[in-house]
Amino acid sequence: MSIPVMNKMHMNGYDVLSVNNGPWRVCTQGDRLASFGSREEALAYAAALPGYKKRSLRGQSHTAT
């Protein structure tokens, strides 16, 4: 049984990762945006995207009770 290997980086607010030497993927927490054959291509794509910042939920109360 083999152990999965994951390489993960962050660029411009996006996750850039590869699992078991597979394609490099550029993702947010909920979406896979693109896949690439090399780490350099994936990092260049993530660098070209506008900065990603997780949005807060609308109507969420920030007061302590």
Residue pairs with C-beta under 8 A, 6 or more apart in sequence:
4 19
4 20
5 19
5 20
5 21
6 17
6 18
6 19
6 20
7 17
7 18
7 19
7 39
8 15
8 16
8 17
9 15
9 16
9 17
9 39
9 43
10 16
11 43
11 46
11 47
12 46
12 47
12 49
12 50
12 51
12 52
13 51
13 52
13 53
14 26
14 27
14 28
14 33
14 46
14 49
14 52
15 25
15 26
15 27
15 28
15 29
16 24
16 25
16 26
16 27
16 39
16 42
16 43
16 46
17 24
17 25
17 27
18 24
18 25
18 39
23 35
23 36
23 37
24 35
24 36
24 37
24 38
24 39
24 41
24 42
25 32
25 33
25 34
25 35
25 36
25 42
26 32
26 33
26 34
26 35
26 36
26 42
26 45
26 46
26 49
27 33
28 52
28 54
29 54
33 45
33 49
34 42
34 45
35 42
36 42
36 45
